[in-house]
């Protein structure tokens, strides 16, 4: 039994942690060390700036670094860790090279639970897909004595992929209609087949904090003038469906050293 539990989320860009920030806040509130590692600082050529008064191309990396630090502070997470890759070029980094860096980070922080993007990248974003690949490989290498130099091996118990059920694409206009122009391609959310979802964690108690933390990302989102919340979360979905959709965060248990025991409601189940 470890002397403490810890959670590490590994994402591509500042704001990607929003896919599971309710859980990050929940477990931080329960006293767990929660870490957010970001592959980039979100300043790629395709990056959009919601308000030109907030940042320029030259200052965007610095501004988004501060925005993610603001988010982590509100969630109760540790200060963010940046892996140092260039936004928009993460898929050009050799997987094994990046995976060894992730393995070293895992060995340093010793999280029992690692969270990252699913292999579909949410909406096919190449950076998300690349991070999923090297975080998944790093999860394995961290436990291998030959996997990364300099630190003793450490084997996290579980690897989770963030997931939005495919059925929500019809239920939530903000997801269904959203498009992202990435390197000249217009990408839409694809979702994860509902039957692949293994884990559904209730986060209703932390939903307000999640939205407050997302609001740190001023350069990323357009905000609803009435609620002050990011417009992506503005929805006409009525209750009780709204609470059912947004009151939980969902995951696919990608790897587990504890075995699998059906549907979970807790990322620490089995630990």
C-alpha positions in Angstrom: 0.0 0.0 0.0 1.5 3.4 -1.0 2.1 6.0 1.7 0.0 8.4 -0.3 -2.1 8.6 -3.4 -1.4 11.1 -6.2 -2.9 11.9 -9.6 -1.1 13.1 -12.7 -2.9 14.5 -15.8 -0.9 14.8 -19.0 -2.4 17.0 -21.7 -1.5 18.8 -24.9 -2.5 22.4 -24.3 -3.6 24.7 -21.5 -7.4 24.3 -21.1 -7.3 20.6 -22.1 -7.3 19.7 -18.4 -11.0 21.0 -18.4 -12.0 17.5 -19.7 -11.4 16.2 -16.2 -10.9 19.3 -14.0 -14.0 18.4 -11.8 -12.1 15.3 -10.8 -8.9 17.1 -10.3 -10.6 19.5 -8.0 -12.5 16.7 -6.2 -9.4 14.6 -5.4 -7.3 17.7 -4.5 -10.1 18.7 -2.0 -9.7 15.2 -0.5 -6.0 15.9 0.1 -4.4 14.2 -2.8 -1.4 15.8 -4.6 -2.8 16.5 -8.1 -0.4 17.4 -10.9 -1.1 18.8 -14.4 1.6 18.3 -17.0 1.1 20.2 -20.3 3.1 19.2 -23.4 2.9 22.8 -24.8 2.2 26.4 -23.8 -0.6 26.7 -26.3 1.0 29.2 -28.6 0.9 27.3 -31.9 0.2 28.9 -35.3 -3.4 27.6 -35.2 -4.0 29.0 -31.7 -6.9 31.5 -31.6 -6.8 34.5 -29.2 -10.3 35.2 -28.0 -9.6 38.9 -27.4 -6.6 40.7 -29.0 -6.3 42.9 -25.9 -5.3 39.9 -23.8 -2.3 38.7 -25.8 -0.2 38.9 -28.9 1.5 36.1 -30.8 4.7 37.2 -29.1 3.2 37.1 -25.6 0.7 34.2 -26.0 2.9 31.5 -24.5 3.6 33.6 -21.4 -0.1 34.5 -21.0 -1.3 30.9 -21.4 1.3 29.7 -18.9 -0.2 32.1 -16.4 -3.7 31.1 -17.3 -2.9 27.4 -16.6 -1.2 28.4 -13.3 -4.4 30.2 -12.4 -6.5 27.2 -13.2 -4.3 24.8 -11.2 -4.5 27.2 -8.2 -8.3 27.3 -8.3 -8.5 23.5 -8.6 -6.2 23.0 -5.7 -3.6 21.3 -8.0 0.1 21.8 -7.8 1.6 24.4 -10.2 1.6 23.2 -13.8 4.5 21.3 -15.3 5.4 22.0 -19.0 7.1 19.4 -21.1 8.5 22.0 -23.4 7.1 20.9 -26.8 6.0 23.3 -29.5 2.2 23.7 -29.9 1.2 22.3 -33.3 4.4 20.1 -33.6 3.9 17.6 -30.8 3.1 14.8 -33.4 6.5 15.4 -34.9 8.3 14.4 -31.6 9.5 10.7 -31.6 7.1 8.8 -29.4 9.9 7.0 -27.6 11.7 10.2 -26.8 8.7 11.9 -25.3 7.6 8.7 -23.6 10.9 8.5 -21.8 10.4 12.0 -20.6 7.0 11.1 -19.3 8.3 8.0 -17.6 10.9 10.1 -15.8 8.2 12.5 -14.7 6.0 9.6 -13.4 9.0 8.2 -11.5 9.6 11.6 -9.9 5.9 12.3 -8.9 4.9 8.6 -8.3 1.2 9.0 -9.1 -1.1 5.9 -8.7 -3.4 7.3 -11.4 -2.4 8.8 -14.7 -4.9 10.6 -17.0 -4.5 11.6 -20.6 -6.2 12.1 -23.9 -7.9 9.2 -25.6 -6.3 7.8 -28.8 -9.0 9.5 -30.9 -7.8 12.9 -29.5 -11.3 14.1 -28.7 -11.8 15.6 -32.1 -8.8 14.2 -33.9 -6.3 16.9 -32.9 -2.9 15.7 -33.9 -1.3 17.0 -30.7 -3.9 15.2 -28.5 -3.3 12.0 -30.4 0.4 12.3 -30.0 0.2 13.0 -26.3 -2.1 10.0 -25.8 0.5 7.8 -27.5 3.5 9.0 -25.6 1.7 9.2 -22.2 0.5 5.6 -22.7 4.0 4.4 -23.6 5.5 6.4 -20.7 3.1 4.7 -18.3 4.6 1.4 -19.3 8.2 2.6 -19.4 8.0 4.1 -15.9 7.8 0.6 -14.5 10.6 -0.8 -16.6 14.1 -0.7 -15.1 15.5 0.2 -18.5 12.6 2.6 -19.3 14.2 5.9 -18.2 17.5 6.8 -16.7 18.3 8.3 -13.4 15.3 7.4 -11.1 14.1 4.1 -9.6 11.2 2.4 -11.5 7.7 3.2 -10.4 4.5 1.4 -11.6 1.3 3.5 -11.5 -1.8 1.5 -10.9 -4.1 2.9 -13.5 -4.1 4.8 -16.8 -7.3 6.6 -17.8 -8.3 8.3 -21.1 -10.7 11.2 -20.8 -13.9 10.5 -22.8 -17.1 12.1 -23.9 -19.8 9.5 -24.8 -20.7 9.6 -28.4 -24.4 9.8 -27.4 -23.7 13.3 -26.0 -23.0 14.7 -29.4 -26.7 14.6 -30.1 -27.7 15.8 -26.6 -25.4 18.8 -26.2 -25.4 21.4 -29.1 -22.1 22.9 -27.8 -20.3 19.6 -28.5 -22.2 18.6 -31.6 -21.8 21.9 -33.4 -18.2 22.9 -32.3 -15.6 22.9 -35.0 -11.8 23.4 -34.8 -9.7 24.6 -37.7 -6.4 22.7 -37.1 -3.7 23.0 -39.8 -6.3 23.6 -42.5 -8.5 20.8 -41.4 -12.0 21.4 -39.9 -12.3 18.9 -37.1 -15.4 18.0 -35.0 -15.8 16.0 -31.8 -16.1 12.3 -32.5 -16.9 11.0 -29.0 -16.2 7.6 -27.5 -18.7 4.8 -28.1 -20.9 4.7 -24.9 -20.2 1.0 -24.3 -16.5 1.7 -24.0 -16.9 4.1 -21.0 -15.7 2.3 -17.9 -15.7 5.1 -15.3 -18.2 7.8 -14.5 -17.2 10.0 -11.5 -19.8 12.3 -9.9 -18.5 15.9 -9.8 -21.6 18.0 -9.3 -20.3 19.3 -6.1 -17.2 20.7 -7.9 -19.0 21.9 -11.1 -19.0 25.6 -10.1 -15.3 25.4 -9.2 -14.6 23.7 -12.5 -16.2 26.5 -14.4 -14.5 29.1 -12.3 -11.1 27.4 -13.1 -11.9 27.2 -16.8 -12.6 30.9 -16.8 -8.9 31.5 -16.1 -8.4 30.7 -19.8 -9.4 34.1 -20.9 -7.5 33.9 -24.3 -9.2 30.6 -25.1 -12.9 31.0 -24.7 -15.7 33.3 -25.6 -17.8 33.9 -22.5 -21.6 34.0 -22.1 -22.4 37.6 -21.0 -25.2 36.5 -18.7 -23.4 33.7 -16.8 -19.8 34.7 -17.3 -19.1 31.1 -18.1 -17.3 29.7 -21.2 -19.8 29.5 -24.0 -18.9 25.9 -24.7 -20.7 25.0 -21.5 -23.8 27.1 -22.3 -26.5 24.7 -23.2 -30.3 24.5 -23.7 -30.3 21.0 -22.3 -33.1 21.0 -19.6 -32.9 19.4 -16.2 -32.5 16.6 -15.2 -30.6 15.8 -18.3 -28.2 18.7 -17.7 -27.1 17.4 -14.3 -26.8 13.9 -15.7 -24.5 15.1 -18.5 -22.4 17.7 -16.8 -22.5 16.3 -13.2 -20.2 13.5 -14.1 -16.8 13.1 -15.8 -16.2 10.0 -17.8 -13.2 7.9 -18.7 -12.0 4.8 -20.3 -9.7 2.7 -18.1 -7.0 2.0 -20.6 -4.6 0.0 -18.4 -4.8 -1.3 -14.9 -2.4 -3.3 -12.8 -5.3 -4.0 -10.4 -7.5 -5.9 -12.7 -11.0 -4.7 -13.9 -14.2 -4.9 -11.9 -17.0 -3.5 -14.1 -18.2 0.1 -14.0 -16.4 2.5 -11.7 -17.5 5.7 -10.0 -14.1 6.5 -8.5 -10.6 6.9 -10.1 -9.2 5.3 -6.9 -11.4 2.2 -7.1 -9.4 -0.8 -6.1 -6.4 1.0 -4.6 
